[in-house]
Amino acid sequence: MDASFETLITSFIENNVGIADDFLSDELCQHLKENLLQLNDSDLLKKAGVGNDARMVVDDLIRNDKIYWLDKAHNNKFENAFFAKIDAFVAHLNRSCFTNIKSYEFHYSLYESGSFYRPHFDQFEDDAKRQFSMISYLNANWEQKDGGELKIYQDNSNQTISPTQGKTVFFNSHDLEHEVLVTNERRMSVTGWLKRG
């Protein structure tokens, strides 16, 4: 069992927000970042929207990142390595915490300098399948001046998390309002949700 799995789960149980600083290796982060940037250079990343299905709209005043959905059918070896890690984590999570996760979805996310995502919840009003949010960061040598922190709002305290390479954040999709603060540098991640359906 990967030690980062227990780190993520234990910190989630203690603080409602799981954080593992080394969930992804530097090598895998580098390859995923190269994939993301190549897709962006090929104009394959699209403006992200808010809402789902027919309700989805693109609103730059709420969020202005770009995304590209990952799919095992793409058969990219590095994305498949990421999926293998997620598969192993989900299996451990289901065994140890009886979460009954059955599927997941992930996308690359790219925030250019000046980009943000205003406070929001990750679960749709008409679809409760998303149970846990997971964000894995791909930003080497990130500094405080670069901004782009994930800010999570809780009743008794707020938490601000720097998007440093290899770090993964894990929390309930329906419980915690959160936002991405304005980034001063190009900010990259793999973002997704573990689902019960």
Rosetta silent file (secondary structure, phi, psi, omega in degrees, C-alpha in Angstrom):
SEQUENCE: MDASFETLITSFIENNVGIADDFLSDELCQHLKENLLQLNDSDLLKKAGVGNDARMVVDDLIRNDKIYWLDKAHNNKFENAFFAKIDAFVAHLNRSCFTNIKSYEFHYSLYESGSFYRPHFDQFEDDAKRQFSMISYLNANWEQKDGGELKIYQDNSNQTISPTQGKTVFFNSHDLEHEVLVTNERRMSVTGWLKRG
SCORE:     score description
SCORE:     0.000 S_00000001
   1 L     0.000  135.522 -179.900    0.000    0.000    0.000 S_00000001
   2 L   -70.725  127.797 -178.057    1.278    3.456   -0.934 S_00000001
   3 H   -61.318  -29.698 -179.411    2.051    5.510    2.200 S_00000001
   4 H   -66.061  -24.164  177.599    0.610    8.638    0.545 S_00000001
   5 H   -63.719  -47.136 -179.751   -2.828    6.960    0.524 S_00000001
   6 H   -66.981  -37.126  176.599   -2.889    6.812    4.318 S_00000001
   7 H   -59.486  -45.374 -179.367   -1.541   10.368    4.556 S_00000001
   8 H   -63.954  -45.844 -176.936   -4.383   11.582    2.356 S_00000001
   9 H   -70.633  -44.299 -178.932   -7.076    9.641    4.235 S_00000001
  10 H   -62.243  -45.786 -179.804   -5.782   10.400    7.743 S_00000001
  11 H   -68.124  -31.481  174.078   -5.512   14.137    7.128 S_00000001
  12 H   -63.935  -46.240 -179.608   -8.996   14.080    5.573 S_00000001
  13 H   -62.297  -39.241 -176.390  -10.438   12.382    8.668 S_00000001
  14 H   -77.564  -34.653 -169.183   -8.689   14.849   10.988 S_00000001
  15 H  -128.260    4.055 -175.187   -9.283   18.095    9.071 S_00000001
  16 L    69.027   -4.170  177.129  -11.988   17.426    6.414 S_00000001
  17 L  -134.156  114.813  177.490   -9.271   18.155    3.844 S_00000001
  18 E   -86.812  136.964  177.482   -6.763   15.467    2.926 S_00000001
  19 E  -136.533  127.083  172.142   -3.330   16.574    1.749 S_00000001
  20 E  -126.137  117.448 -174.057   -0.450   14.392    0.575 S_00000001
  21 L   -71.118  -20.164 -175.338    2.593   16.357   -0.581 S_00000001
  22 L  -129.210   38.719  179.608    4.064   13.498   -2.623 S_00000001
  23 L   -63.059  -40.570  175.499    1.040   11.666   -4.022 S_00000001
  24 L  -109.619  141.197  178.286    2.499   11.987   -7.545 S_00000001
  25 L   -71.528  156.579  176.388    6.188   11.591   -8.312 S_00000001
  26 H   -59.241  -38.673 -178.763    8.147   14.480   -9.805 S_00000001
  27 H   -63.339  -46.991  179.459    8.766   12.368  -12.902 S_00000001
  28 H   -65.306  -40.792  177.371    5.073   11.676  -13.490 S_00000001
  29 H   -57.350  -43.412 -178.964    4.211   15.327  -12.808 S_00000001
  30 H   -62.413  -44.281 -179.807    6.730   16.417  -15.422 S_00000001
  31 H   -66.537  -40.904  178.375    5.310   14.076  -18.062 S_00000001
  32 H   -65.151  -40.109  177.801    1.718   15.095  -17.313 S_00000001
  33 H   -62.949  -41.713  177.825    2.701   18.752  -17.488 S_00000001
  34 H   -62.255  -41.667  176.015    4.363   18.175  -20.860 S_00000001
  35 H   -58.781  -49.424 -178.401    1.176   16.481  -22.110 S_00000001
  36 H   -57.024  -46.950 -177.101   -0.955   19.367  -20.867 S_00000001
  37 H   -68.125  -35.098  176.123    1.244   21.990  -22.526 S_00000001
  38 H   -65.385  -42.444  176.563    1.347   20.065  -25.801 S_00000001
  39 H   -62.130  -39.902  178.673   -2.453   19.848  -25.796 S_00000001
  40 H   -65.772  -42.693  178.196   -2.629   23.570  -25.094 S_00000001
  41 H   -62.078  -29.126  178.613   -0.201   24.345  -27.934 S_00000001
  42 L   -88.266    7.637  177.900   -2.478   22.294  -30.219 S_00000001
  43 L    61.163   35.706 -179.143   -5.470   24.374  -29.081 S_00000001
  44 L   -98.423  -12.472  172.569   -7.201   21.309  -27.586 S_00000001
  45 L   -79.584  139.616 -177.165   -7.872   22.809  -24.155 S_00000001
  46 E  -119.609  153.452  177.315  -11.275   24.491  -23.995 S_00000001
  47 E   -57.726  133.021  179.837  -12.731   27.182  -21.766 S_00000001
  48 L   -78.594  148.656  178.082  -14.252   25.601  -18.684 S_00000001
  49 L  -112.077 -179.740  173.404  -17.909   26.124  -17.883 S_00000001
  50 E  -123.029  146.044 -174.739  -20.090   26.057  -14.790 S_00000001
  51 L    88.341  177.296 -177.828  -23.097   23.772  -14.356 S_00000001
  52 L  -131.482  158.045  176.678  -23.729   20.486  -16.120 S_00000001
  53 H    51.209 -129.130 -175.778  -25.442   19.233  -19.261 S_00000001
  54 H   -68.232  -17.823 -178.917  -27.919   21.749  -20.683 S_00000001
  55 H   -85.781   -5.554 -174.917  -27.291   24.125  -17.758 S_00000001
  56 L   -70.452  131.856  175.889  -23.576   24.544  -18.503 S_00000001
  57 E  -134.612  152.129  173.175  -22.462   28.064  -19.351 S_00000001
  58 L   -96.561  122.187 -177.775  -19.063   29.681  -19.843 S_00000001
  59 L  -138.735  103.945 -176.729  -18.737   32.723  -17.593 S_00000001
  60 L   -66.306  -13.094  177.629  -15.322   34.376  -17.322 S_00000001
  61 L   -81.697  -16.435  178.360  -16.477   36.314  -14.255 S_00000001
  62 L   -99.800  -47.059  177.392  -16.833   33.007  -12.332 S_00000001
  63 E  -150.896  148.629  179.599  -13.943   30.982  -13.759 S_00000001
  64 L  -141.779   38.233  172.685  -11.501   31.450  -16.607 S_00000001
  65 L   -91.338  171.907  175.881   -9.379   28.321  -16.721 S_00000001
  66 E  -120.674  148.848 -175.587   -9.108   25.897  -19.637 S_00000001
  67 E  -136.038  163.427  173.235   -9.567   22.122  -19.400 S_00000001
  68 E  -147.669  121.903 -175.977   -9.098   18.863  -21.302 S_00000001
  69 E   -74.941  132.583  175.333  -10.836   15.663  -20.167 S_00000001
  70 L   -81.909  150.084 -178.733   -8.627   12.609  -19.612 S_00000001
  71 L  -153.090  131.930  178.300   -9.777    9.263  -20.973 S_00000001
  72 H   -59.191  -26.524  179.596   -8.203    5.802  -20.821 S_00000001
  73 H   -65.218  -20.203  176.300   -9.172    5.421  -24.486 S_00000001
  74 H   -67.084  -23.435  177.453   -6.506    8.029  -25.343 S_00000001
  75 L    54.350   40.638  173.088   -3.984    5.354  -24.312 S_00000001
  76 L   -85.944  125.777 -171.077   -1.391    7.885  -23.206 S_00000001
  77 H   -63.378  -31.761 -178.713    1.144    6.016  -21.079 S_00000001
  78 H   -80.343  -38.561  173.432    1.596    8.793  -18.548 S_00000001
  79 H   -64.996  -36.964  176.266   -2.106    9.476  -18.159 S_00000001
  80 H   -65.259  -34.167  175.369   -2.578    5.712  -17.789 S_00000001
  81 H   -65.298  -38.192  174.921    0.058    5.760  -15.024 S_00000001
  82 H   -63.308  -46.286  178.914   -1.999    8.446  -13.311 S_00000001
  83 H   -60.717  -38.060  178.804   -5.159    6.349  -13.710 S_00000001
  84 H   -61.900  -40.119  177.651   -3.348    3.318  -12.245 S_00000001
  85 H   -64.136  -43.740  179.556   -2.493    5.408   -9.173 S_00000001
  86 H   -65.831  -41.953  177.377   -6.104    6.551   -8.840 S_00000001
  87 H   -57.152  -44.642  179.994   -7.388    2.977   -9.291 S_00000001
  88 H   -65.744  -40.592  178.762   -5.122    1.810   -6.470 S_00000001
  89 H   -64.919  -44.533 -179.990   -6.189    4.690   -4.231 S_00000001
  90 H   -61.865  -41.665  178.814   -9.905    4.070   -4.885 S_00000001
  91 H   -61.431  -42.986  178.513   -9.484    0.361   -4.114 S_00000001
  92 H   -66.661  -42.018  179.711   -7.762    1.231   -0.817 S_00000001
  93 H   -61.963  -44.377  179.664  -10.367    3.892    0.010 S_00000001
  94 H   -65.320  -39.155  179.392  -13.240    1.484   -0.622 S_00000001
  95 H   -69.033  -44.193 -171.249  -11.618   -1.263    1.469 S_00000001
  96 H   -87.800  -26.938 -174.715  -10.627    0.907    4.398 S_00000001
  97 H  -123.119    2.500  176.385  -13.472    3.448    4.499 S_00000001
  98 L    52.829   47.306 -174.262  -16.384    1.621    2.797 S_00000001
  99 L   -86.502  -18.108  176.993  -16.966    4.550    0.433 S_00000001
 100 L    59.679   38.344  174.690  -18.433    2.523   -2.464 S_00000001
 101 L   -73.112  131.049 -175.851  -16.743    4.623   -5.139 S_00000001
 102 L  -114.426  -20.186 -177.959  -17.585    3.123   -8.534 S_00000001
 103 E  -157.982  177.738  177.112  -16.120    5.550  -11.072 S_00000001
 104 E  -157.246  167.270  174.747  -14.240    8.802  -11.514 S_00000001
 105 E  -145.080  139.642 -178.887  -13.581   11.615  -13.980 S_00000001
 106 E  -139.668  149.858  172.758  -10.492   13.808  -14.346 S_00000001
 107 E  -140.258  155.261  166.170   -9.327   16.656  -16.541 S_00000001
 108 E   -69.904  147.484  175.344   -6.242   18.771  -17.022 S_00000001
 109 E  -133.918  130.389 -179.167   -6.729   22.312  -15.797 S_00000001
 110 E  -125.733  120.251  173.792   -4.674   25.302  -16.925 S_00000001
 111 E  -109.102  116.482  173.708   -4.901   28.740  -15.326 S_00000001
 112 L   -77.450  164.848  179.147   -2.971   31.425  -17.157 S_00000001
 113 L   -53.449  132.328 -178.086   -1.659   34.419  -15.210 S_00000001
 114 L    93.065   -3.655 -177.985   -4.602   36.474  -13.938 S_00000001
 115 L   -85.895  163.022 -175.077   -6.993   33.493  -13.897 S_00000001
 116 L  -163.410  173.192  170.892   -9.214   32.394  -10.985 S_00000001
 117 E  -144.260  114.382 -175.868  -12.289   30.378  -10.012 S_00000001
 118 E   -64.093  165.073 -177.087  -14.750   32.072   -7.655 S_00000001
 119 E   -54.094  137.378 -176.409  -16.174   30.250   -4.569 S_00000001
 120 E  -163.073  166.098  168.377  -18.212   27.178   -5.475 S_00000001
 121 L  -106.504  155.878 -175.996  -19.168   23.620   -4.542 S_00000001
 122 L   -93.050   -7.822 -179.225  -18.214   20.689   -6.779 S_00000001
 123 L   -99.354  134.687 -179.662  -21.495   18.780   -6.626 S_00000001
 124 E   -74.378  152.743  179.793  -24.295   19.689   -9.040 S_00000001
 125 L   -63.267  -33.731 -174.445  -27.767   20.542   -7.713 S_00000001
 126 L  -107.764   14.339 -178.025  -29.405   17.841   -9.849 S_00000001
 127 E  -153.687  110.068 -174.734  -26.670   15.175   -9.680 S_00000001
 128 L  -100.651   20.521 -176.003  -25.221   13.834   -6.415 S_00000001
 129 L   -70.854  -33.935  179.588  -22.817   11.283   -7.898 S_00000001
 130 E   -67.887  121.939 -179.717  -19.662   13.271   -7.135 S_00000001
 131 E  -107.141  -43.851 -177.372  -18.518   12.297   -3.638 S_00000001
 132 E  -130.673  138.219  173.358  -14.889   13.388   -3.372 S_00000001
 133 E   -96.085  140.297  177.586  -12.869   16.044   -5.159 S_00000001
 134 E  -134.538  131.238  178.183   -9.207   15.368   -5.928 S_00000001
 135 E  -129.900  124.361  177.042   -6.674   17.866   -7.265 S_00000001
 136 E  -115.648  125.298 -171.852   -3.084   16.917   -8.125 S_00000001
 137 E   -94.932  148.442 -174.488   -0.729   19.818   -8.844 S_00000001
 138 L  -122.719   26.846 -169.985    1.961   19.949  -11.540 S_00000001
 139 L  -106.519  101.605  179.366    3.743   23.204  -10.640 S_00000001
 140 L   -75.228  146.225  173.926    7.465   22.913   -9.961 S_00000001
 141 L    57.398   35.513  179.273    9.257   25.608   -7.922 S_00000001
 142 L   -73.358  136.482 -179.222    5.994   27.339   -6.965 S_00000001
 143 L  -121.278  161.132 -177.266    6.451   30.297   -4.605 S_00000001
 144 H   -56.952  -37.003 -178.912    4.063   32.259   -2.411 S_00000001
 145 H   -65.760  -16.104 -178.447    4.292   35.288   -4.705 S_00000001
 146 H   -75.941  -15.065  177.788    2.916   33.138   -7.556 S_00000001
 147 E    68.313 -146.241  175.395   -0.557   33.093   -5.931 S_00000001
 148 L    66.863   21.833 -178.786   -3.083   30.595   -7.292 S_00000001
 149 L   -69.881  152.019  168.355   -3.803   29.012   -3.913 S_00000001
 150 E   -85.832  121.704  177.748   -6.791   26.765   -3.304 S_00000001
 151 E  -108.932  122.931 -178.462   -8.866   28.394   -0.561 S_00000001
 152 E  -113.045  131.448 -176.784  -11.271   26.102    1.286 S_00000001
 153 E  -100.267  126.153  174.479  -13.987   27.513    3.547 S_00000001
 154 L  -127.480  163.190 -175.147  -14.976   25.691    6.726 S_00000001
 155 L   -58.303  -42.424 -173.417  -17.221   26.743    9.612 S_00000001
 156 L  -100.047  -11.632  179.959  -14.434   27.218   12.124 S_00000001
 157 L  -168.506  158.363  173.546  -11.545   28.145    9.837 S_00000001
 158 E  -109.005  150.219 -177.782  -10.450   28.704    6.262 S_00000001
 159 E  -125.709  134.048  178.802   -7.522   26.888    4.709 S_00000001
 160 E  -117.248  124.332 -171.362   -5.241   28.147    1.949 S_00000001
 161 E  -120.373  125.398  179.366   -3.240   25.512    0.056 S_00000001
 162 L   -76.569  138.825 -175.099   -0.334   26.226   -2.270 S_00000001
 163 L   -85.604   59.335 -174.395   -0.478   24.328   -5.620 S_00000001
 164 L   -84.048  148.640 -174.317    2.986   22.790   -5.420 S_00000001
 165 L   -53.928  134.277  176.924    4.112   19.935   -7.649 S_00000001
 166 L    89.873  -20.119 -178.410    3.195   16.418   -6.526 S_00000001
 167 L   -73.146  138.387  173.045    0.705   17.582   -3.903 S_00000001
 168 E  -124.189  137.768  179.134   -2.807   16.121   -3.974 S_00000001
 169 E  -115.793  141.971 -170.805   -5.807   17.559   -2.118 S_00000001
 170 E  -141.261  124.619 -179.903   -8.884   15.446   -1.271 S_00000001
 171 E  -157.670  166.070  178.421  -12.248   16.568    0.201 S_00000001
 172 E   -66.212  129.760 -177.532  -16.016   15.997    0.067 S_00000001
 173 L   -67.479  -31.281 -172.897  -17.450   17.488   -3.108 S_00000001
 174 L   -95.071  -10.641 -172.502  -20.767   18.484   -1.516 S_00000001
 175 L   -96.961  -36.994 -165.802  -19.558   19.843    1.840 S_00000001
 176 L  -113.314  118.662  171.978  -16.828   22.383    1.284 S_00000001
 177 E   -73.048  143.145 -177.029  -17.058   25.626   -0.619 S_00000001
 178 E  -155.001  165.432  177.643  -13.725   26.534   -2.203 S_00000001
 179 E  -149.343  161.792  170.545  -12.093   28.783   -4.770 S_00000001
 180 E  -104.046  118.079 -179.979   -8.891   29.217   -6.752 S_00000001
 181 L   -71.748  159.734 -177.076   -7.328   32.568   -5.931 S_00000001
 182 L   -54.708  129.773  179.595   -5.906   34.704   -8.718 S_00000001
 183 E   -97.021  143.345  178.860   -2.717   33.166  -10.055 S_00000001
 184 L  -101.524   -6.172  177.257    0.281   35.252  -11.054 S_00000001
 185 L  -134.617  164.451  175.300    1.946   32.418  -12.974 S_00000001
 186 L   -61.635  125.844 -172.694    0.729   29.645  -15.257 S_00000001
 187 E  -121.604  127.962 -172.764   -0.882   27.091  -12.893 S_00000001
 188 E  -127.947  146.014  178.060   -1.482   23.455  -13.882 S_00000001
 189 E  -157.763  167.615  163.895   -3.232   20.492  -12.298 S_00000001
 190 E  -111.109  119.542 -172.848   -5.135   17.286  -12.864 S_00000001
 191 E  -121.507  140.088  179.623   -8.536   17.808  -11.245 S_00000001
 192 E  -168.584 -170.838 -172.887  -11.369   15.349  -10.816 S_00000001
 193 E  -140.811  137.966  171.653  -14.034   13.612   -8.788 S_00000001
 194 E   -92.390  133.864 -167.377  -14.585   10.170   -7.325 S_00000001
 195 E  -125.409  153.338  177.067  -18.182    9.100   -7.939 S_00000001
 196 L   -95.318    4.914  178.827  -20.737    6.638   -6.598 S_00000001
 197 L  -147.933    0.000    0.000  -22.322    6.135   -9.987 S_00000001
